[in-house]
């Protein structure tokens, strides 16, 4: 009987009988690699802040209404692309040294998404009718974006494929040409430019699977000949599992310990320092929710649909926002302070790039208070203070992660510079213009008030990292916008995991493919269905949906990432055009 191939994992204990005492394992190379990725990620984040500060200075210290982080992201993409054309070793260097660090930064940049959700508490509570109209408008715009994204991208990509006469004469593989033999490409594996990209780069994992193995495969993992001695050994004691978990989650434990031993005494001492406790609590809750979600995703006792459902419900942005909102309400009650004053201690609009500009002697304008359409209050200083609050640190991480998206663009540069990439950018541009112009007007027609909440629909499907500058330019409610983006991501992620996307593709798109007679062509990387599915997910589910496609190794993932970024950038561009922005604002305010 042939023996099954073994999968080696540093997290699987040595098997054996009680005849041999337990042997201590050597330190896991994965832990050392994660620590190295963490150090590189911190350095990259600092460099990103320097780039942002430089572009802010070039834009007049923030007087020009365009986010410097977008320009920094584009600069990173251009630098890597040009360097890759000149120096042949750039791609290998990126894969070996920077890929894990940028993935880690991209994973934790979502902590900045929690701040706009928390700040929604600044506004007054709406009446039941307004809430109902917001939900109706949210559903209608979601259906429109889903249908229009697929209906626009699919025929556009089919026209690009069918117009290529060489394709019909030569059946050689070409990633530029599509077709299909049936079946969805959403679940087909892909390979990025970096081998082994399926491994997790987080420092907060509670459990992990070796080499990208599925949770079911973990049950059949057996040790290799080199991993076990010739004599059996005892199972490791329980304290070893506790130690391994602690070594896998050092920052999680450190944040909770510091929050209890440093943050609490400083907050309720004579100094009444809010920053330390709020910052440590924010990171502690964030890392905890990430660890729980990772454990659920890799739990072998759960069915795949159960893992997807629970992972979507355990969204870290959602639960971190709720936890910090509860903290703000509790502290406001205990300290007898109004809630707006308590929220001011969570965010002072002083990011790391602002501090760098101040250190260089550049003139910094007063912070904008139009994210929630609220005028400056009595507790708001005329200029940013010289210290960072918890929200400012989270926003700095978010901006650094946004700059790291330039590396993601470099990874999918083949799709970006192809005909499929051109079609994706064109579809994203049309949808961005439709959302900026039509979303707020539809919300206003349905009775959504005040105007700031109607303007939040201008970036209803834009990832929060790019929606925040749009809200700042139009004066929309950033909290409502962030809540809509998070809910959209959760709904799409759970729908994809439960097979809703595959069912729609078989029932609707399968018939459409037979109508246009495109099913006779061999299915390839830029198949029209693959591109259209990626665009639909990227535009509607933003970062959460794109992360799910990368996690399932879908060929649609690069198209989702490209469409998500293109939609966000084009929305920022359209909202930065003063005549168009003024027309939208006047139409909503009328």
Secondary structure, DSSP 8 states (H G I E B T S, - for coil): ---------TTS-----TTS--------HHHHHHHHHHHHHHHHHHHHHHHHHHHHHHTTTTTSSS-HHHHHHHHHHHHHHHHHHH-TTHHHHIIIIIHHHHHHHHHHGGGGHHHHHHGGGGS----HHHHHHHHHHHHHHHHHHHHHHHHHHHHHHHHHHHT-HHHHH--S--TT----SSS-GGGS----SSTTTTS---S--SS--GGG--HHHHTT----TTTS-SS------HHHHHHHHHHHTHHHHHHHHHIIIIIHHHHTSSS--HHHHHHHHHHHHHHHHHHHHHHHHT-TTS-HHHHHHHHHHT-HHHHHHHHHHHHHHHHHHHHT--HHHHHHTT--S--HHHHHHHHTT--------TTTT----TT--SS--SS--HHHHHHHHHHHHHHHHHHHHHHTHHHHTSHHHHHHHHHHHHHHHHIIIIIHHHHHHTT--SHHHHHGGGGTTS-HHHHHHHHHHHT--HHHHHHHHHHHHHHHHHHHHTTHHHHHIIIIIHHHHHHHT-TTS---TT-HHHHHHHHHHHHHHHHHHHHHHHHTT-TTHHHHHHHHHHHHHHHHHHHH-HHHHHHHHHHHH-
